[in-house]
Amino acid sequence: MRFFPLAFLGLIAAPVAAQDTAPPKPITPRADLAFLSDYRARGVSRSEGQPSAQIDLSAEHRSGAYLGLTATRVTGFGSNGAPVELQLYAGLRRPLGRGTADLGLAWTLYPGGRGTSDYLELTGAYAGTIGPLTMTGRLAYAPAQRSIGSGGRRDDNLYLAADADLGIPARPITINAHIGHSNGARGLNPNGFALSPTGDYWDWSLGATYSRRRLRLGVAYVDTDIRRDAARASGFAFANGAPTGVVTLGVTF
């Protein structure tokens, strides 16, 4: 009988503890601000090698559904005078097997430009983790659109990529590696924009990210296999795809 009081107290304390534990929020908001020495998208500069700033606002439901908006300062390369690139995205992220699958839509637009380079993509990704290593496979398919076709013609584009992020044990440092392949129309649209300027090219990067609380500092070597003669033939500025180092300073709210 001497154990009864302890058991009775445990029964009383359990509901109290449950009340003290707040249920998970149905929606998780997130904001991220970053400053970049060069805005590279799939290996190609969209800021003409100049510094850029980027803000990302997103919200995710506990079901895995999410939506967001990314705004990035751009210069030249198809922006047609627009100072900002906006990307609206939405999708669903769910556990699948030993990893996480992600299916979504992304609409990239350049408000204020003198012409249109806006385009829509269907996106997909699958990520899995083994110890400190996270591997991600990604794809983005843009259905046939005039904005990404050469000379105003309608064309489509496919981008495939693989990312590897290796955390250093007991250190706030992650090694980041990336490789991607673009296949689409060769040449630029009337506004000087293309998802695959030379029709078919590879991009890759290798770097590291240091994270501390909400802050992060990243450095990366970014390059493509776009050759100078191929760039000249397609009307693409070779410097925008030339190798470079990119420094990123970001904060998450």
C-alpha positions in Angstrom: 0.0 0.0 0.0 2.9 2.4 0.5 3.3 2.7 -3.3 -0.3 3.9 -3.7 0.4 7.6 -2.9 3.2 7.8 -5.4 1.1 6.2 -8.1 -1.8 8.5 -7.2 0.4 11.6 -7.5 1.7 10.3 -10.9 -1.9 10.1 -12.2 -2.5 13.7 -11.1 0.8 15.0 -12.5 0.4 13.4 -15.9 -2.6 15.6 -17.1 -0.8 18.7 -15.7 2.4 17.9 -17.6 0.3 17.3 -20.8 -1.3 20.7 -20.3 2.1 22.4 -19.9 3.3 20.9 -23.2 1.9 23.2 -26.0 0.6 21.3 -29.0 2.6 21.8 -32.2 1.6 24.9 -34.2 -0.4 24.0 -37.4 1.6 26.5 -39.4 5.3 27.3 -39.1 6.4 30.6 -40.6 10.0 31.3 -41.7 12.0 34.3 -43.0 15.5 34.3 -44.4 17.7 37.2 -45.4 20.9 36.8 -47.3 23.6 39.0 -48.9 25.6 37.4 -51.8 28.7 38.5 -53.5 27.2 37.2 -56.8 23.7 35.8 -57.4 24.3 32.5 -59.2 21.4 30.4 -60.4 22.4 27.0 -61.8 25.9 28.2 -62.1 25.0 31.4 -64.1 25.1 34.9 -62.7 21.8 36.8 -62.7 23.5 39.9 -61.2 26.3 40.2 -63.7 28.9 39.4 -61.1 27.7 42.1 -58.8 26.6 41.7 -55.1 23.0 40.9 -54.5 20.5 40.6 -51.7 17.8 38.0 -51.2 14.8 37.5 -48.9 12.7 34.4 -48.6 9.4 34.3 -46.8 7.6 30.9 -46.4 5.1 29.1 -44.3 4.6 25.3 -43.9 1.6 23.5 -42.6 2.1 20.4 -40.4 0.6 18.4 -43.2 3.7 19.2 -45.3 2.1 21.7 -47.6 4.1 24.9 -48.0 4.2 28.1 -49.9 6.6 31.0 -50.2 8.0 34.0 -52.0 11.7 34.7 -52.8 12.8 38.2 -53.9 16.4 38.6 -55.3 18.1 41.7 -56.7 19.1 41.1 -60.3 21.0 43.0 -63.0 20.9 42.3 -66.7 20.7 38.8 -68.1 17.1 38.8 -69.3 15.6 40.9 -66.5 15.0 43.5 -69.2 15.4 46.3 -66.7 13.6 44.7 -63.8 15.5 45.3 -60.5 14.1 42.2 -58.8 13.5 38.6 -59.5 10.4 37.2 -57.7 9.8 33.5 -57.3 6.4 32.3 -56.0 6.5 28.6 -55.0 4.2 26.0 -53.4 4.3 22.3 -52.8 3.9 19.3 -50.6 6.7 17.7 -48.6 6.1 14.2 -47.1 8.1 11.3 -45.7 8.6 8.5 -48.2 10.6 5.4 -47.4 13.8 6.4 -45.6 13.7 10.0 -46.9 11.5 12.9 -47.8 9.8 13.6 -51.1 8.9 17.1 -52.3 6.6 18.0 -55.2 5.8 21.6 -56.2 5.4 24.5 -58.6 7.6 27.6 -59.0 6.7 30.7 -60.9 9.6 33.1 -61.6 8.9 36.6 -62.8 10.5 39.9 -63.4 8.1 42.7 -62.5 8.8 46.1 -64.0 10.8 44.7 -67.0 10.2 46.1 -70.5 9.4 42.6 -71.7 8.6 39.2 -70.2 11.0 36.5 -69.1 8.6 35.0 -66.6 8.4 31.2 -66.6 6.7 28.3 -64.7 8.4 25.1 -63.5 7.3 21.8 -62.0 9.7 20.8 -59.3 10.5 17.6 -57.5 13.1 16.5 -54.9 14.0 13.5 -52.7 16.3 13.8 -49.8 17.8 11.1 -47.5 20.2 11.2 -44.6 22.9 8.7 -43.5 24.7 9.8 -40.4 26.1 13.3 -41.0 25.5 13.1 -44.8 22.4 14.4 -46.5 21.9 13.6 -50.2 19.3 15.3 -52.3 18.2 14.7 -55.9 16.3 17.5 -57.6 14.5 18.2 -60.9 12.8 21.2 -62.4 10.9 21.0 -65.6 9.6 24.0 -67.5 6.9 23.2 -70.0 7.1 24.8 -73.4 6.9 28.6 -73.0 7.9 31.6 -75.2 9.8 33.2 -72.4 12.4 30.4 -72.4 12.5 29.7 -76.1 15.1 31.0 -78.5 14.1 33.9 -80.7 10.6 34.0 -79.3 9.8 30.4 -80.1 8.1 28.1 -77.5 10.5 25.6 -75.9 10.8 23.6 -72.7 13.7 23.1 -70.3 14.8 20.3 -67.9 17.2 20.7 -65.0 18.5 17.8 -63.0 20.7 18.2 -59.9 22.3 16.3 -57.0 23.4 17.9 -53.7 25.5 16.5 -50.9 25.8 18.2 -47.5 28.2 16.7 -45.0 28.1 17.9 -41.4 31.4 18.0 -39.5 31.0 16.2 -36.2 31.1 18.5 -33.1 31.6 21.5 -35.4 29.1 24.0 -36.8 30.4 23.5 -40.3 28.8 21.7 -43.3 30.6 20.8 -46.5 28.4 21.4 -49.5 28.8 19.9 -53.0 26.5 20.3 -56.0 26.3 19.2 -59.6 23.5 20.0 -62.1 22.7 19.7 -65.8 20.5 22.0 -67.9 18.9 21.0 -71.2 16.8 23.4 -73.2 16.7 25.9 -76.1 20.0 27.1 -77.4 20.2 30.9 -77.6 18.4 33.7 -75.8 14.8 35.0 -75.9 14.2 38.5 -77.3 14.9 39.9 -73.8 18.3 38.2 -73.6 17.2 35.5 -71.2 17.5 31.7 -71.2 17.4 28.8 -68.7 20.0 27.0 -70.8 21.9 29.7 -72.7 24.0 27.3 -74.8 21.3 24.6 -75.0 23.1 22.0 -72.8 25.5 22.6 -70.0 26.7 21.4 -66.6 27.2 23.4 -63.4 28.9 22.5 -60.2 30.0 24.0 -56.9 31.9 23.1 -53.8 31.9 25.0 -50.6 31.4 25.1 -46.8 28.8 26.8 -44.5 29.5 27.9 -40.9 26.3 28.2 -38.9 25.9 29.8 -35.4 22.4 30.2 -34.0 20.4 32.1 -36.6 23.5 33.3 -38.6 25.4 31.5 -41.4 28.4 32.3 -43.5 29.0 30.3 -46.7 31.8 30.3 -49.2 31.7 28.3 -52.5 33.5 27.8 -55.7 31.0 27.9 -58.6 31.6 26.9 -62.2 30.1 25.7 -65.5 31.3 24.0 -68.6 30.0 26.8 -70.8 32.8 27.5 -73.3 33.6 31.0 -74.6 32.9 30.1 -78.2 29.5 28.5 -77.4 28.6 31.5 -75.3 29.5 33.9 -78.2 27.5 31.8 -80.7 24.3 32.0 -78.5 24.7 35.6 -77.6 25.4 34.8 -73.9 27.9 36.9 -71.9 30.6 34.3 -71.1 31.5 36.1 -67.9 28.1 35.2 -66.4 29.0 31.5 -66.5 32.7 31.8 -65.8 34.2 30.3 -62.6 33.9 32.4 -59.5 33.9 32.4 -55.7 30.6 33.3 -54.0 30.3 34.5 -50.4 27.0 34.4 -48.6 26.0 35.9 -45.3 22.5 35.0 -44.1 20.2 35.2 -41.1 17.1 33.2 -40.4 14.1 34.5 -38.4 
